[in-house]
Amino acid sequence: MHKFIILKNGICETYNKYEDIPETFENLINFAPDIPNGPHTHEQHDEIHSWLDKLKDLQKRETNWV
């Protein structure tokens, strides 16, 4: 199961779906997508590689860079 923790309005919020994470928040606290054990299918490789772009997207949403 994925686990993403953000700080929003001074409160830590946990999400299991990337799509549920708000458009803005103060800080990204934990970014832990669930990566299945290998060997991986081509589809799994595509998903694994997509997580780097998703991490970069979440970093852009942060409003309180430290």
Secondary structure, 3 states (H helix, E strand, C coil): CCEEEEEECCEEEEECCHHHCCCCECEEEEEECCCCCCCCCHHHHHHHHHHHHHHHHHHHHECCCC
